């Protein structure tokens, strides 16, 4: 049932989108020159398109801006972030390096490089880029976050914890940093600390579905099915068409069915299995490729047929 890989990937894609939205909202104004106004107009239009999720059109606008002004650093940075959102990490690195050729001290681009290298699994290079960014701008949270993410994947848990705490120190409402730290504590069995960080992630961003789900996963592991149920009950209305929360809720009901069966409660055994079947069917309606949901549905049906 565990699907940490998928959840983490979802989380990282959400981080990229949030970074993109922030970056597109302003900053990095181009230097005065002929064509500056037209380049800035294309850049702003690209930002509007990116915020609406129309990434292909945003790329087109950004490229138009760069045809007018090739050294438009903010536009190069935003183009790289859109490439990350599309999953085109090599292209993003190329654009970020192009920006650094114009200004080697552009810290936002270094942060973008960290993110792209992380997605490609080049964690050592991610750390190296973060080190440079932190040396130039230690007050920024994002390079500390990505260095922490890379150190975690490299098995450097103590370093990762320090990086993520520094990111939070610089931005106390950095929800994905709280979430990543909670996952690190969960991984190491530090459940009380994990509870605190998952709660902080949700308090900072109540729509961070990943936080509810990983927290619920931890509660299931601890055997606290009621807590897991309550967390998923809060998550599902915030993303009703997302399959994964329904799948996890289905497994919570299967676990309740197990407990009822062990207690000799035939009605409870059957009722919980029926609830599980409903959740798995809903998940499959939104994602037919969800194999965990299909496996759960098959198990729920087996229990109901066996209890007739």
N, C-alpha and C positions, 0 to 999 in steps of 0.2 A: 504493500500500500504506500510505502514511503516514496515521495516524489520530490525530494529536496532539489535535485538537479533542475527539474522544470521550474519549480517555484523560484529558485535563485535566478535563473535566466530571466523569468518574468520580471523579477525585481530589478535586475540590471537594466533591462530595456526601459522600465519606467523611470529609472534614474536618468538615463540618457535623454528621454523626452523632457523631463523637468529641467535638465540643464539647458537643453535646446530652447525651451520656451523662455527661460531667463535670459539667455544670451541674445535671443532675437529681439528682446524688448528695448534694447538701447545700448549705448556705450561704444567705445572704439570708433569714434567719428573719424572719417577720412580727412586727410589734409586738403586745404583749399587748392584747387587746380581746375583747369578746364575739364568739363564733363563731370565734376564732382556731384552736382545736383542730380544728374541723370543716374549716376551710379548709386547714389543714396536712395533714390526713388525705387530702383530695381531691388535694392537690398531690403528696404522696408516692405515692399510687396512680397518678397521671398519670405520674410519673417512672418507676415500675416498668413501666408499659405502654409508654412511649417506649423504654426500654432494650431491650424485647423486640421493638421494631419495629411495635407496634400503635398507629400514630400517630392514627388516627381516634378510638379509645377514649381515648387520652391527651388529645386536644383536648377531648373531652367532660368529662373529670375536671378539667382545668385551668379550664374555663369554670364548672364547679360551684364550684370554689374561689373564683373571682373574683366569683361572685354573692354569696358570703358576705363576701368581703373584696376590694373592687375595687382597692385600692391595694397588693395583695400583689405586691411588685416581683419577687421571684424567680419567682413563678408567671407573671407577664407575660413575663418574659424567656424562660422555658422554653417558653411557648406560642408566642412568636415564633420560637424555634429549631425547633420542630416544624413550623411553617408553612414555614420555609425548607426543611426536609427534604421536605415535600410539594411544593415548588416554588411555593408561594403567597407570592411575595416582597412584593407590595403589602400583603397582609394582615399579614405580619410587620412591615413598616415601620409600619403603623398601630398595632400592639400595642406596639412599641418606643417610638413617640412618646407613646403613652398612659402608659407607664412613666416617661418623661422628664418628663411633665407633673407627676408626683408628686415626682420627684427628678432634677433636671437633672444631677447629678453621678454617676449610676449608670453606671459605666464598662463593665460587662458589656453593658449595653444598647447603648451606643455601638459596641461591637465587633460586636454583632448587626446594627446598622444598616450598618456597613461591609460585612458579608457580603451582606446583602440588596441593597444598592446595587450591589455588584460583579456579582451574578448578573443584575441588570437592565441592566448595561452602563453604569451611571452612575458612571464611575470617578472623576470629579472630586469628586462628592459622597462617594464612599467615602473618598477622601483627606481631605476636610474633616472627616468624622466621626472618622477615625483620628487626625487632628491634635488634636482635642479630647480624645479618650481618652488619647492619649500625654501631653498636657499635664497631665492629672489623675493619671495612673498610668503613668509612663514605665517602671516595672519590669515591666509585663505584656508578654508576648510576642505575644499575639494581635493587638492593634492594629497592631504593627509588621509582622506577617505580611500582614495584609490591605492595609495601605498599600503594601507591596512588591508584592503581586499587582496592585493598581491601577496603580501606577507602571509596572510592566512592560507592562501593556496600553496605557498611554499613551505607550509608547516611551521612557520615562525609565529606561534600563537601569542607569545608574550609581546613581540614587536607589533603584531597586528592589533592586539588590545590597546597598546599605547597609542598607535596611530589613530585608531577609531575614537579613543577618548579625547585625543587632541582635536580631532575634527569636531566632535560634539562641544568641546570647550570653546571653539571658535564660532559655532552655530548650534545653540542648545536645542533648536527645533529641526535639526538635520535628521529627518525621520529614517532615511535609509541607513544612516550611520548607527542609529539606535538599533535598527533591525539587524544589521550585520553583527553588531556586538552581541545582541541577544542570541543570534544563531551560533556565534562562537562559544558563548557560555553554555548553551544547550548541548552543543557538540561535546563539551567537556564535563557535562553532568552538573554544572553550577546552576541549578534550576531557579533558586531564589534571585540570583543576579539576572538571569534570563527573563524572569517575570517582570522585573523592573524595567528592563530595556524594551521588551515588547510593548509594555504599557506606554512607555515614553514615545515609542514610534507611532502608536495609534493616537495618543494625545496630540502629537505634532501634526499628524495627517490622518484623520479618521477614515479616509478612503484608501489607505494603504492596505489592500486586501491581503497581500503577502504576509503582513504582520499577524493578522488574525489567524491565517492558515498555519503558519509555522508554530505559533503559540498553541493553537489547537492540537497540532501534531505532538508537541511536547506533552500536553495534558493527557493525550491518549497514551503516550508512552508511560506516563506516571500512573495511569489507571483512573484518572479523574475524568470520567466520561461526561459528567454533568457540566464541568467547566468547558470541555471541548465543544459540547453542544451549544452552550451559550455564546461562545466566541463565533462559531460558524453561523449561528442564528443572526448575529449582528453583521456578519460579512455578506451573507447572501443578498440582502436587499440592496447593498451598495454596488453589487455587480451581478444582477440576477441572471444574466445570460452567459456567465462564465461557468464552464463545466466543473472545474477543479473543486470549488467549495461544495458543490452538490455531491461530487464523488466522495469527498472526505466525510461529509455528513452521512452518506450511506454507510460508510464503514463504522461510524459511531453507532448507528442503529444495529449493524451486525454484531458489534461488541456487546450492545445491550441485549441482543437476542441470545448471545452466548451465556451471559450472566443469568438470564431468565431460565434458560435450559438447564444450567447447572443447579439452579435453585428448585427445579421441578415445576416451574411456572409455565405450563404449556401455552396458556393464552398470551402471556407476555412474550414468550419465544416467538409465537406466530405474529403478534402485533408488531414487534420490532422488525421482523423480517419484511413485513408488508411496507413499513415506513422506509426501510432500506431500499426496497425495490423501486419505490416511487422516486427516491433521490437519484438512483442510478439511471432510471429512465429519463429523468430530466437532464442529467449530465450528458447522456448520449444524444438527446435531442439537440444540444448545443455543440457537441463535438463527437461525431460518430467514430473518431479514431481513438477515443479514450479507452484504452484496453483495460485499465484498472476498473473503470465503470462497468465494462462488459463482464469482466471476471466477477465483480461484486454482484451484478444482476443475476448471473448464472447461479451463484451461491445462494442468493436470496430465494430464487425460484426452487432450488433443490430443497431448501428448508421447508418452504411452504408445501411442496408436493409430498415431502416426507412426513409432514405433520397432519395430513388429511386422514 
